[in-house]
Amino acid sequence: MQYEEIIEIIQSKRRFGKAYGRDVTAEMMERLEHPEADMKIIHIAGTNGKGSTAAFVSSILHAAGFVVGRFTSPHLIRFTERIVVDGEEIGKDDVIRLGERVLALPMRQETTMFDLCLGMAVLYFKEKNCDFVVLETGLGGAKDSTAGLSVVPEVCAFTNIGYDHTAILGNTIEEIAAEKAGILKKGTHAVLGIMDEKAADVIKKQAEILDVPITNVDNLLTKISTYEIPLNGVFQRANATLAVGVVETLFNNHCGYLGDNFLSKKEEIIRQGLAEAKWPGRMEVLSEKPYVLVDGAHNPQGVEALFNSLKNMFPDEKFVFLVGVMADKDYRAMMRTMYPLADTFLCATVDTSRSLQADELCQNLLEDGMSAVVSGDLLDGIQKAIALGEEKGERLIIFGSLYFIGEVKAIFEGGSIHLPEYE
């Protein structure tokens, strides 16, 4: 097959299968003769910040001299972004080869796109002899595909937990946290990020049932306050703190894995790893003049974090917002959160079947007393938003679905918009 054929087949798969992803993965690993066996896995669950935390952890371990595999989702522009080893995306030839292999498996249970991507990633990480593998859950925890691997993770890390996917995960913070806590297995070590106390209590209770040791990272926040964090946003320091907690837990409990080099240079390695971390599409500045910032804030917690970061970075400023969201999100609450900072909302339609149509979003914003217009074609919408921002002397902030942010970045990187400051 050609690369485009493989991608089309994989991406045409259902988003949710009939069976739990955990059970599908268990069957897939058995049919592949357990390539995940003996892998040293860092498993990350939470509502927001999983990808950034994974990027920080991977970068620190890479700085320590290890070969590190990272599996995240969704991708912004290229499918290959999902499977990375030492910062390098999987090659297209490997996607074809491994994609054909997982698609050819005589599975009893229906596979989703996520299941197939995970299977490909595990095979690739095995081939690359990764010292550590960083896995981001797709949805939830207990029933997630990543929970179906037979190996016990070295560390299970938890980012902040909030309301998202409530139809699947539950209607309360406690219910959602319980689902996320399902990644815990006896023999692992839990590292808790900065989160709602009710959520933390649920995870701690599950850890106690399984006799899993717990590390809280609150005391590390001050410790790394002087470290260089290349990712914008006040919330990224919390994600970086969790990443440092993960790596220090690995050292404290498995010093043989990290070695004397890490012990003698731990501070230097952590600083270097954090400074070199990259995670596109999150508080990413695409242009300084005119100022264009994109962020994949796609749920109420993410939008609140973006709101707080913008207030912190640009006190007393108003912004032009270009927004594209999914219909299954609480988009009205998201826009109400951002309203105090908004001059105008330009509404766009994301190129996916789950998208909320721009005219419907615009109508809802107008009904809520906000200034809003439909942006039209995305390229035209971006140009219109840039022009409006320049006219009003305001910065342009583009936020919403990660698919939407991917479309925006693709337009910028494709050269359709010519901005002298964009690289």
C-alpha positions in Angstrom: 0.0 0.0 0.0 0.9 3.7 -0.3 1.3 5.8 2.8 -1.9 7.8 2.0 -3.9 4.6 1.6 -2.8 3.3 5.0 -3.6 6.6 6.7 -7.0 6.8 5.0 -7.9 3.2 6.2 -6.7 3.8 9.7 -8.4 7.2 10.0 -11.7 5.9 8.6 -12.0 3.5 11.6 -14.7 4.3 14.2 -13.7 6.6 17.0 -15.3 4.4 19.6 -15.5 0.6 19.2 -18.0 -1.9 20.6 -15.5 -3.3 23.1 -13.4 -1.5 25.6 -10.1 -0.3 24.2 -8.4 -2.0 27.1 -9.7 -5.4 25.9 -8.9 -4.8 22.3 -5.3 -3.9 23.2 -5.0 -7.0 25.3 -6.1 -9.2 22.4 -3.8 -7.3 19.9 -0.7 -7.6 22.2 -1.4 -11.3 22.5 -1.6 -11.7 18.7 1.6 -9.7 18.3 3.3 -12.0 20.9 3.6 -9.2 23.5 6.1 -6.7 22.1 5.4 -4.5 25.2 6.9 -7.1 27.5 9.8 -5.6 29.6 9.1 -2.1 28.4 9.7 0.6 31.1 6.5 2.6 30.7 5.5 6.0 32.1 1.7 6.2 31.8 0.0 9.6 31.9 -3.7 10.3 32.5 -5.7 13.4 33.2 -8.0 15.9 31.6 -5.6 18.6 30.4 -1.8 18.8 30.2 -1.1 15.1 29.3 0.7 15.9 26.1 2.8 18.7 27.6 3.8 16.5 30.5 4.7 13.7 28.2 6.9 16.2 26.2 8.6 17.4 29.3 9.2 13.8 30.7 10.5 12.6 27.3 12.8 15.6 26.9 14.4 15.2 30.4 15.0 11.4 29.9 16.5 12.1 26.5 18.8 14.7 28.0 19.9 12.0 30.5 21.0 9.9 27.5 18.1 7.5 27.1 16.2 6.4 24.0 12.7 7.5 24.7 9.5 6.6 22.8 6.4 8.8 23.1 2.9 8.1 22.1 0.3 10.9 22.1 -2.9 12.0 20.3 -4.3 13.6 18.4 -1.9 14.9 15.8 -2.0 18.5 14.7 -0.8 18.3 11.1 1.0 14.9 10.4 -0.2 11.5 11.4 3.5 10.7 12.3 3.4 13.2 15.2 1.7 10.5 17.2 4.7 8.2 17.4 8.0 9.7 18.2 11.4 8.4 19.4 14.0 10.9 20.7 12.1 13.8 19.2 12.0 12.2 15.7 8.6 11.2 14.2 8.1 7.7 12.8 8.9 7.5 9.1 6.3 7.0 6.4 7.8 3.7 5.3 7.5 2.4 8.9 3.9 3.6 9.0 3.2 1.6 5.9 5.0 -1.5 7.2 3.6 -1.5 10.7 0.2 -0.3 9.6 -0.1 -3.3 7.2 0.9 -5.6 10.0 -1.7 -4.4 12.6 -4.4 -4.2 9.9 -3.8 -7.8 8.9 -4.3 -9.2 12.4 -7.2 -11.6 12.7 -8.8 -9.7 15.5 -12.0 -11.0 17.1 -12.8 -7.5 18.4 -13.3 -4.4 16.3 -10.4 -2.0 16.3 -10.5 1.8 16.4 -8.1 4.3 15.0 -6.5 4.7 18.4 -6.1 1.0 18.9 -4.3 0.6 15.6 -2.0 3.6 16.3 -1.1 2.2 19.8 -0.3 -1.2 18.2 2.0 0.4 15.7 3.6 2.5 18.4 4.4 -0.4 20.6 5.9 -2.3 17.7 8.0 0.7 16.7 9.3 1.3 20.2 10.3 -2.3 20.5 12.2 -2.1 17.2 14.0 1.0 18.4 15.0 -0.6 21.7 13.5 2.3 23.7 14.8 2.6 27.3 11.6 4.3 28.3 8.2 4.6 26.7 5.9 7.6 27.6 2.2 6.8 27.0 -0.6 9.3 27.0 -4.1 7.9 27.6 -6.7 8.6 24.9 -9.8 8.8 27.0 -10.3 8.0 30.7 -8.1 5.4 32.1 -9.6 2.1 33.3 -11.1 1.2 29.9 -8.6 3.1 27.8 -6.6 1.2 25.1 -3.3 2.1 26.8 -4.5 0.2 30.0 -4.6 -3.0 28.0 -0.8 -3.5 27.9 0.3 -6.4 30.1 3.3 -4.6 31.6 3.1 -2.7 34.9 4.1 0.9 34.4 7.1 2.2 36.3 5.1 5.4 37.0 1.5 6.4 36.6 1.3 10.2 36.5 -1.9 12.3 36.8 -2.4 15.8 35.5 -5.2 18.0 36.5 -8.7 16.5 36.3 -11.8 18.4 35.2 -15.1 18.0 33.4 -14.7 16.6 29.9 -16.3 13.6 28.1 -18.9 13.5 30.9 -21.2 11.2 28.9 -18.5 8.5 29.0 -16.5 9.2 32.2 -19.1 10.5 34.6 -20.8 13.7 35.7 -18.8 14.5 38.8 -15.1 15.1 39.5 -15.0 12.0 41.7 -16.5 9.8 39.0 -14.1 11.1 36.4 -11.1 10.8 38.7 -12.1 7.2 39.5 -12.0 6.4 35.8 -8.6 8.0 35.4 -7.3 6.2 38.4 -8.0 3.0 36.6 -4.6 3.0 35.0 -3.0 2.1 38.4 -1.7 -1.4 38.7 -0.2 -3.1 41.7 3.6 -2.6 41.6 3.6 0.9 40.0 4.2 4.3 41.6 1.6 7.1 41.4 2.7 10.7 40.9 0.0 13.3 41.4 0.1 16.7 39.8 -1.6 19.8 41.0 -5.3 19.1 40.9 -8.7 19.4 42.6 -8.5 18.0 46.1 -11.6 15.8 45.5 -9.9 14.2 42.5 -6.7 13.7 44.3 -8.5 11.9 47.2 -10.1 9.5 44.8 -6.8 8.6 43.2 -5.1 8.3 46.6 -7.8 5.9 47.7 -7.4 3.7 44.7 -3.6 3.7 45.2 -4.0 2.7 48.8 -6.3 -0.3 47.8 -3.5 -1.5 45.4 -0.7 -0.6 47.9 0.7 1.8 45.3 3.1 4.4 46.7 2.1 8.1 46.1 4.3 11.1 45.4 2.8 14.7 45.4 4.7 17.3 43.5 3.4 20.5 45.3 6.8 21.0 47.0 8.6 20.9 43.6 6.7 23.9 42.2 8.8 26.4 44.1 12.0 24.4 43.5 11.7 24.8 39.7 10.4 28.3 39.7 13.7 29.6 38.3 13.9 26.9 35.6 13.5 27.9 31.9 10.2 26.6 30.6 10.0 27.2 26.8 6.2 26.6 26.6 4.0 29.6 27.3 1.2 29.6 29.8 1.1 29.6 33.6 -0.3 26.1 33.6 2.8 24.8 31.8 4.9 25.2 35.0 2.5 22.8 36.7 2.9 20.3 33.9 6.7 20.7 34.1 6.6 20.2 37.9 4.7 16.9 37.4 7.3 15.9 34.8 10.1 16.6 37.3 8.2 14.6 39.9 8.0 11.6 37.5 11.7 11.6 36.7 12.7 12.0 40.3 10.4 9.1 41.3 12.1 7.0 38.6 15.5 7.9 40.1 14.4 7.4 43.7 12.9 4.0 43.0 14.9 2.7 40.1 18.3 4.4 40.4 19.8 1.5 38.5 17.9 2.5 35.4 19.1 6.1 35.4 22.7 5.4 36.5 25.4 7.4 38.2 25.5 10.0 35.4 22.0 11.1 36.3 22.8 11.2 40.0 25.8 13.5 39.5 24.2 15.7 36.9 20.5 15.5 37.9 20.0 19.2 38.3 21.7 20.1 35.0 19.9 17.3 33.1 16.4 18.4 34.4 17.1 22.0 33.5 18.3 21.0 30.0 15.4 18.7 29.4 12.8 21.2 30.4 14.5 24.0 28.4 14.6 21.8 25.2 11.0 20.5 25.5 8.7 21.1 22.5 5.0 20.8 22.3 3.4 22.7 19.4 -0.1 24.1 19.3 -0.3 25.0 23.0 0.2 28.7 23.7 2.4 28.8 20.6 3.2 32.1 19.1 3.1 31.9 15.3 3.9 35.5 14.7 5.2 38.4 16.8 4.2 41.1 14.4 1.3 40.9 13.8 0.9 38.9 17.0 -0.8 35.6 16.5 -1.0 32.9 19.2 -2.7 29.5 18.9 -3.8 27.2 21.7 -5.6 23.9 21.7 -8.0 24.9 24.6 -10.9 22.7 23.7 -12.8 22.3 27.0 -13.8 24.6 29.9 -10.7 23.8 32.0 -8.4 24.4 29.0 -10.1 27.7 28.2 -9.9 28.8 31.9 -6.1 28.1 31.8 -5.7 30.1 28.6 -7.8 33.0 30.1 -5.5 33.1 33.2 -2.4 32.9 31.1 -3.5 35.8 28.8 -4.4 37.9 31.8 -1.0 37.2 33.3 1.0 37.8 30.1 -1.0 40.9 28.9 -2.7 42.7 31.8 -5.7 44.9 30.9 -5.6 44.0 27.2 -8.5 42.9 25.0 -8.1 40.4 22.1 -9.5 39.4 18.8 -10.4 35.7 19.0 -10.7 33.2 16.1 -12.5 30.1 17.4 -13.4 26.6 16.1 -14.9 24.0 18.5 -16.6 20.6 18.5 -20.3 20.3 19.0 -20.0 17.9 21.9 -18.1 20.4 24.1 -19.6 22.9 26.5 -18.7 25.7 24.1 -21.0 28.3 25.6 -19.4 28.0 29.0 -16.0 28.2 27.2 -16.9 31.4 25.5 -18.4 33.0 28.6 -15.1 32.3 30.4 -13.2 34.2 27.6 -15.7 37.0 27.2 -14.1 39.5 29.6 -11.0 39.5 27.4 -12.8 39.6 24.1 -13.2 42.4 21.7 -14.6 40.2 19.0 -15.1 36.5 18.3 -14.6 35.2 14.7 -16.3 31.8 14.4 -14.9 29.1 12.2 -16.0 25.5 11.3 -13.5 22.8 12.0 -13.1 20.3 9.1 -14.5 17.3 10.8 -17.9 15.7 11.2 -17.9 16.5 15.0 -17.5 20.2 14.4 -20.0 22.8 15.6 -21.0 24.9 12.6 -19.6 28.5 12.6 -23.0 30.1 12.1 -24.5 28.2 15.1 -21.6 29.2 17.3 -21.9 32.8 16.2 -25.6 32.8 16.9 -25.2 31.4 20.4 -22.5 34.0 21.1 -24.8 36.8 19.9 -27.6 35.5 22.1 -25.3 35.6 25.0 -24.5 39.3 24.3 -21.1 38.9 22.8 -19.7 40.5 19.6 -19.3 37.7 17.0 -19.1 37.2 13.3 -18.7 34.2 11.0 -15.2 33.9 9.6 -16.1 32.0 6.4 -13.3 30.0 4.7 -10.5 29.4 7.2 -7.8 31.1 5.2 -10.0 34.1 4.6 -11.0 34.0 8.3 -7.4 34.1 9.5 -6.6 37.0 7.2 -9.8 38.8 8.3 -8.9 38.2 12.0 -5.3 39.4 11.5 -6.6 42.5 9.7 -9.1 43.2 12.5 -6.5 42.8 15.1 -4.1 45.2 13.3 -7.0 47.7 12.9 -7.9 47.7 16.6 -4.3 47.4 17.8 -5.1 44.1 19.5 -3.4 40.6 19.5 -5.0 37.7 17.7 -5.6 34.6 19.7 -6.8 31.4 17.9 -8.1 28.7 20.1 -10.4 25.6 20.2 -10.2 22.0 19.0 -6.7 20.6 18.4 -7.9 19.6 14.9 -8.7 23.2 14.3 -5.3 24.3 15.6 -3.7 21.8 13.3 -5.6 23.3 10.3 -4.4 26.8 11.3 -0.8 25.7 11.7 -0.9 23.8 8.3 -2.0 27.1 6.6 0.8 29.0 8.2 3.4 26.4 7.6 2.2 26.0 4.0 3.1 29.6 3.2 -0.5 30.7 2.4 -0.1 33.6 4.8 3.0 35.7 4.5 4.1 37.2 7.7 7.7 38.5 8.0 8.1 37.4 11.7 6.7 33.9 11.2 9.3 31.0 11.0 
